[in-house]
Amino acid sequence: GVQLTHSNIRSNIEAINQVFQVNKKDVVMGILPFFHSFGYTGTLWLPLLSGMGAVYHNNPLDAKSIGKLIHKNKATLLMTTPTFLNSYTRRCEKHQLASLRFIVVGAEKLKKEIADAFKEKFDITPMEGYGCTELSPIVALNFPDYVSEGVHQKAYKPGTIGLPLPGIAIKVINQNTMKEASADEDGLLYIKGPNVMKGYLNKEELTKEVIENGWYKTGDIANVDEDGFIKITGRLSRFSKIGGEMVPHIKIEQTIHSILNSSDQVCVVTSIPDDKKGEKLAVLCLQDVDIASLVDQLKESDLPNLWVPDVRCFFKVEAIPLLGSGKLDLGKIKKRALEESKKVS
């Protein structure tokens, strides 16, 4: 378990307050579970400590009820995930969400198609952010540009996770040289600040592995541009080492969904053991996906041949395994792929 102190959570709330400048007229629409740190900090303690209002619904996928609650209570702040956001685009009416002034999206990457569809329907831009439980949880965030008396401070850049919150330091380390990366150069993302956890409960050695001199090793691959905006480009746990080459699962998924012209998560890439190369790619996909056609188009795409999964390693499932937060359940996905592979071996 992750140990978060009162100071950790309070520091994150104070940073959020500085960015959004919430007041007692604001109302947060709470739809995230409290067992998830995003919901715990952002929708439980933020309103309690800031004095703003709050209204809750226990099922984040019940879009119709959530739309009604936002409209009835004139909610101004919504914290959600791309999966849930996509549901609201489809099932909520435009007037129901008219009171919202901030929509914070995290827990997984916000696809351009999902953001654009929401913006087109409701005329409000979802702001992508980034964080994790070990960091209390919010680290970086896009928010509206500041414009006043001829001053224009850029605070929003699509495709990035935004700028670090006040009080939080970041650095990107080149994995080969172990030196700090230059602008736009990929490397391992480290975070330092009052939001960094105390440690893992009763796991001192694991804590030492991820916290070095106060810097938390996120396990995410990222780069920072010249304006200070952070872009997540991958995750160490979402790479496979095949034939000595690191193969990114997320890039393959993006290509798959682009071919299928789908903003929903209809396929997910993982890896399973392989006697010859150590591991090989495997894909779980929903029942209506034409696997043969998809593989043919992947071979014609700009992906290297090594990155194209074997047609025999595509497995159809009723649903893609998700966590309660709406994030992919990577453990169950890998386990299911392994089980399916044994059935056909």
C-alpha positions as CSV (number, residue, x, y, z in Angstrom):
1,G,0.0,0.0,0.0
2,V,1.0,3.6,-0.6
3,Q,1.5,5.8,2.5
4,L,0.3,9.3,1.9
5,T,0.6,11.8,4.8
6,H,-1.8,14.6,5.6
7,S,0.9,17.0,4.4
8,N,1.2,15.1,1.0
9,I,-2.5,15.5,0.3
10,R,-2.8,19.1,1.7
11,S,0.1,20.2,-0.5
12,N,-1.6,18.8,-3.6
13,I,-4.9,20.5,-2.7
14,E,-3.1,23.9,-2.2
15,A,-1.5,23.5,-5.6
16,I,-4.8,22.7,-7.3
17,N,-6.4,25.8,-5.5
18,Q,-3.6,28.0,-6.9
19,V,-4.2,26.8,-10.4
20,F,-8.0,26.8,-10.5
21,Q,-8.7,29.5,-7.9
22,V,-11.8,27.7,-6.7
23,N,-14.2,29.6,-4.5
24,K,-17.3,28.8,-2.4
25,K,-19.6,29.3,-5.4
26,D,-17.9,26.4,-7.2
27,V,-19.4,22.9,-7.1
28,V,-17.5,19.7,-7.9
29,M,-19.3,16.8,-9.5
30,G,-17.8,13.8,-7.8
31,I,-17.9,10.6,-9.9
32,L,-14.6,8.9,-9.1
33,P,-14.3,6.3,-6.4
34,F,-12.7,7.4,-3.1
35,F,-10.5,4.3,-3.1
36,H,-8.7,5.9,-6.1
37,S,-6.4,8.8,-5.1
38,F,-7.7,11.0,-7.9
39,G,-11.2,10.9,-6.5
40,Y,-10.0,10.9,-2.9
41,T,-7.9,14.1,-3.1
42,G,-9.7,15.9,-5.9
43,T,-13.4,15.2,-5.1
44,L,-13.4,14.5,-1.4
45,W,-10.7,16.6,0.3
46,L,-10.6,19.5,-2.2
47,P,-14.2,20.6,-1.5
48,L,-13.9,19.9,2.2
49,L,-10.8,22.1,2.7
50,S,-11.7,24.8,0.2
51,G,-15.3,25.3,1.2
52,M,-16.7,24.7,-2.3
53,G,-19.8,22.6,-2.8
54,A,-19.9,18.9,-3.9
55,V,-22.4,16.5,-5.3
56,Y,-21.8,12.8,-5.8
57,H,-22.9,9.8,-7.8
58,N,-21.6,6.3,-7.2
59,N,-21.6,5.1,-10.8
60,P,-19.3,7.1,-13.1
61,L,-20.8,5.3,-16.2
62,D,-24.4,6.4,-15.4
63,A,-24.0,9.3,-17.8
64,K,-27.7,10.3,-17.9
65,S,-28.0,10.6,-14.1
66,I,-24.6,12.5,-13.9
67,G,-25.8,14.9,-16.6
68,K,-28.9,15.6,-14.7
69,L,-27.0,16.2,-11.4
70,I,-24.6,18.6,-13.1
71,H,-27.5,20.6,-14.5
72,K,-29.6,20.5,-11.3
73,N,-26.7,21.5,-9.0
74,K,-24.9,23.8,-11.4
75,A,-21.6,21.9,-11.0
76,T,-18.6,23.9,-12.2
77,L,-15.8,21.3,-11.8
78,L,-15.6,17.7,-13.1
79,M,-12.7,15.3,-12.6
80,T,-12.9,12.3,-14.8
81,T,-11.2,9.8,-17.0
82,P,-11.2,9.6,-20.9
83,T,-13.4,6.4,-20.7
84,F,-16.0,8.1,-18.6
85,L,-15.7,11.4,-20.6
86,N,-16.5,9.5,-23.8
87,S,-19.7,8.2,-22.2
88,Y,-20.8,11.7,-21.3
89,T,-20.2,13.0,-24.9
90,R,-22.6,10.3,-26.1
91,R,-25.3,10.4,-23.5
92,C,-25.5,13.9,-22.0
93,E,-27.3,16.8,-23.5
94,K,-25.4,20.1,-24.2
95,H,-27.5,22.2,-21.8
96,Q,-26.8,19.7,-18.9
97,L,-23.1,20.5,-18.8
98,A,-23.3,24.2,-19.5
99,S,-22.4,25.2,-16.0
100,L,-19.0,23.4,-16.1
101,R,-16.0,25.7,-16.2
102,F,-13.2,23.2,-15.6
103,I,-13.0,19.5,-16.7
104,V,-9.9,17.7,-15.5
105,V,-9.1,14.4,-17.3
106,G,-6.5,12.0,-16.0
107,A,-5.7,8.3,-15.1
108,E,-5.1,7.4,-18.8
109,K,-4.0,9.2,-22.0
110,L,-6.7,11.5,-23.4
111,K,-7.1,10.6,-27.1
112,K,-7.5,13.6,-29.5
113,E,-10.7,12.1,-30.9
114,I,-12.3,11.9,-27.5
115,A,-11.2,15.5,-26.6
116,D,-12.4,16.9,-29.9
117,A,-15.8,15.2,-29.8
118,F,-16.4,16.6,-26.3
119,K,-15.3,20.1,-27.3
120,E,-17.5,20.0,-30.4
121,K,-20.6,19.1,-28.5
122,F,-20.3,21.0,-25.3
123,D,-18.0,23.9,-26.3
124,I,-15.6,23.3,-23.4
125,T,-12.1,21.9,-23.6
126,P,-11.2,19.0,-21.4
127,M,-7.9,19.6,-19.6
128,E,-5.5,16.7,-19.6
129,G,-3.4,16.1,-16.5
130,Y,-1.1,13.5,-15.0
131,G,-0.4,11.9,-11.7
132,C,-0.2,8.7,-9.7
133,T,-1.1,7.5,-6.3
134,E,2.5,7.8,-5.0
135,L,2.3,11.6,-5.8
136,S,-0.9,12.4,-4.0
137,P,-1.9,12.3,-7.0
138,I,-1.8,15.3,-9.4
139,V,1.6,16.3,-10.8
140,A,0.9,18.3,-13.9
141,L,-2.1,19.8,-15.6
142,N,-3.2,21.8,-18.6
143,F,-5.4,24.8,-17.7
144,P,-6.8,27.8,-19.6
145,D,-4.3,30.4,-20.8
146,Y,-4.0,33.5,-18.7
147,V,-4.9,36.7,-20.6
148,S,-5.0,40.0,-18.8
149,E,-4.1,43.6,-19.8
150,G,-2.1,42.5,-22.8
151,V,-0.3,39.7,-20.9
152,H,-0.8,36.2,-22.4
153,Q,0.6,33.3,-20.4
154,K,0.3,30.0,-22.2
155,A,-1.0,27.2,-19.9
156,Y,-2.6,24.8,-22.4
157,K,-1.0,22.7,-25.1
158,P,-3.0,19.8,-26.7
159,G,-1.2,16.4,-26.7
160,T,0.7,17.2,-23.5
161,I,-0.1,16.7,-19.8
162,G,0.5,20.4,-19.2
163,L,2.8,22.1,-16.7
164,P,3.9,21.0,-13.2
165,L,1.7,22.2,-10.4
166,P,3.2,24.9,-8.1
167,G,5.8,23.5,-5.8
168,I,6.5,20.4,-7.9
169,A,9.8,19.8,-9.7
170,I,10.4,17.5,-12.6
171,K,13.3,16.1,-14.5
172,V,13.8,13.8,-17.4
173,I,16.8,11.4,-17.4
174,N,18.3,9.8,-20.5
175,Q,18.2,6.1,-19.8
176,N,21.5,5.5,-21.6
177,T,23.6,8.3,-20.3
178,M,21.7,8.8,-17.0
179,K,22.1,12.5,-17.5
180,E,19.3,15.1,-17.7
181,A,17.7,15.1,-21.1
182,S,17.6,18.1,-23.4
183,A,14.3,19.7,-24.6
184,D,12.1,17.3,-26.5
185,E,14.4,14.3,-25.7
186,D,12.7,11.2,-24.3
187,G,13.8,9.9,-21.0
188,L,12.6,8.6,-17.6
189,L,10.4,11.0,-15.7
190,Y,11.3,11.9,-12.1
191,I,9.2,14.0,-9.7
192,K,10.2,15.9,-6.5
193,G,8.0,17.9,-4.1
194,P,5.9,17.8,-1.0
195,N,3.4,15.5,-2.8
196,V,5.9,12.6,-2.9
197,M,4.6,9.7,-0.8
198,K,6.2,8.7,2.5
199,G,6.8,5.2,1.0
200,Y,5.2,1.8,0.5
201,L,3.8,0.2,3.7
202,N,6.3,-2.3,5.2
203,K,8.3,-2.4,1.9
204,E,11.4,-0.4,2.6
205,E,13.5,-1.9,-0.2
206,L,10.8,-1.2,-2.8
207,T,10.5,2.4,-1.5
208,K,14.3,2.8,-1.9
209,E,14.0,1.5,-5.5
210,V,11.6,4.3,-6.6
211,I,12.7,7.3,-4.4
212,E,16.3,8.5,-4.8
213,N,17.3,11.6,-2.9
214,G,13.7,12.7,-2.7
215,W,13.1,12.1,-6.4
216,Y,10.3,9.7,-7.3
217,K,11.0,7.5,-10.3
218,T,7.7,7.3,-12.2
219,G,8.4,4.5,-14.6
220,D,7.0,6.8,-17.4
221,I,8.9,7.8,-20.5
222,A,8.4,11.5,-21.2
223,N,9.9,14.7,-22.7
224,V,9.7,18.3,-21.9
225,D,9.5,21.0,-24.6
226,E,11.1,24.5,-24.5
227,D,7.9,25.9,-22.9
228,G,8.0,23.5,-20.1
229,F,5.1,21.3,-21.2
230,I,5.4,17.6,-20.5
231,K,4.5,14.9,-22.9
232,I,4.2,11.2,-21.9
233,T,5.4,9.0,-24.7
234,G,5.3,5.6,-23.0
235,R,5.7,3.5,-19.9
236,L,8.4,1.1,-19.0
237,S,5.8,-1.5,-18.1
238,R,4.1,-1.0,-21.4
239,F,7.1,-2.0,-23.5
240,S,8.2,-5.4,-24.7
241,K,11.9,-6.3,-25.3
242,I,11.8,-8.3,-28.5
243,G,15.0,-9.3,-30.2
244,G,16.9,-6.7,-28.2
245,E,14.5,-3.9,-29.3
246,M,12.1,-2.0,-27.0
247,V,8.6,-2.2,-28.6
248,P,6.0,0.3,-27.3
249,H,2.5,-1.1,-26.7
250,I,0.8,2.3,-26.7
251,K,2.1,3.2,-30.2
252,I,0.8,-0.1,-31.6
253,E,-2.6,0.5,-29.9
254,Q,-2.8,4.0,-31.3
255,T,-2.2,2.7,-34.8
256,I,-4.8,-0.1,-34.3
257,H,-7.4,2.4,-33.2
258,S,-6.6,4.8,-36.0
259,I,-7.1,1.9,-38.5
260,L,-10.4,1.0,-36.9
261,N,-11.4,4.7,-36.6
262,S,-12.4,4.1,-33.0
263,S,-12.1,6.4,-30.0
264,D,-13.2,3.5,-27.8
265,Q,-10.7,1.0,-26.3
266,V,-11.6,-1.9,-28.5
267,C,-8.1,-3.5,-28.5
268,V,-5.3,-3.6,-26.0
269,V,-1.7,-4.7,-26.5
270,T,0.3,-6.8,-23.9
271,S,3.0,-9.4,-24.0
272,I,3.3,-13.1,-23.3
273,P,6.4,-15.3,-22.9
274,D,8.1,-16.6,-26.1
275,D,10.7,-19.4,-26.2
276,K,12.7,-17.8,-29.0
277,K,12.7,-14.1,-28.3
278,G,11.8,-14.0,-24.6
279,E,8.4,-12.4,-25.1
280,K,6.0,-11.6,-27.9
281,L,3.2,-9.2,-28.5
282,A,-0.4,-10.3,-27.8
283,V,-3.7,-8.3,-28.4
284,L,-7.0,-8.6,-26.7
285,C,-9.8,-7.3,-28.9
286,L,-13.6,-7.1,-28.8
287,Q,-15.7,-9.5,-30.7
288,D,-16.7,-7.4,-33.7
289,V,-13.1,-6.7,-34.7
290,D,-12.0,-8.2,-38.1
291,I,-8.6,-9.5,-37.1
292,A,-7.4,-10.7,-40.5
293,S,-8.2,-7.3,-42.1
294,L,-6.7,-5.4,-39.2
295,V,-3.4,-7.4,-39.3
296,D,-3.2,-6.8,-43.1
297,Q,-3.5,-3.0,-42.6
298,L,-1.0,-3.0,-39.7
299,K,1.5,-4.6,-42.1
300,E,0.9,-1.8,-44.5
301,S,1.2,0.9,-41.9
302,D,4.4,2.7,-40.9
303,L,5.0,0.4,-38.0
304,P,8.2,-1.7,-38.2
305,N,7.6,-5.4,-38.9
306,L,8.8,-6.3,-35.4
307,W,6.0,-4.2,-34.0
308,V,3.1,-6.0,-35.8
309,P,1.6,-8.8,-33.6
310,D,1.2,-12.2,-35.2
311,V,-2.4,-12.8,-36.3
312,R,-2.4,-15.9,-34.1
313,C,-1.8,-13.7,-31.0
314,F,-5.0,-11.7,-31.4
315,F,-7.6,-13.0,-28.9
316,K,-11.3,-12.0,-28.8
317,V,-12.9,-11.1,-25.5
318,E,-16.3,-9.9,-24.3
319,A,-14.8,-6.8,-22.6
320,I,-11.4,-5.2,-22.1
321,P,-10.5,-5.6,-18.4
322,L,-10.6,-2.2,-16.5
323,L,-10.0,-1.0,-13.0
324,G,-12.7,0.8,-11.0
325,S,-11.0,4.1,-12.0
326,G,-11.5,3.3,-15.7
327,K,-7.8,2.6,-16.3
328,L,-6.7,-0.5,-18.1
329,D,-6.2,-3.5,-15.7
330,L,-2.8,-4.4,-17.1
331,G,-2.4,-7.4,-14.7
332,K,-5.7,-9.0,-15.8
333,I,-5.0,-8.2,-19.4
334,K,-1.7,-10.0,-19.4
335,K,-3.2,-13.0,-17.5
336,R,-6.1,-13.3,-19.9
337,A,-3.8,-13.1,-22.9
338,L,-1.6,-15.9,-21.4
339,E,-4.7,-18.0,-20.8
340,E,-6.0,-17.5,-24.3
341,S,-2.6,-18.3,-25.8
342,K,-2.5,-21.7,-24.0
343,K,-5.8,-22.6,-25.5
344,V,-4.5,-22.4,-29.0
345,S,-0.9,-23.7,-28.4
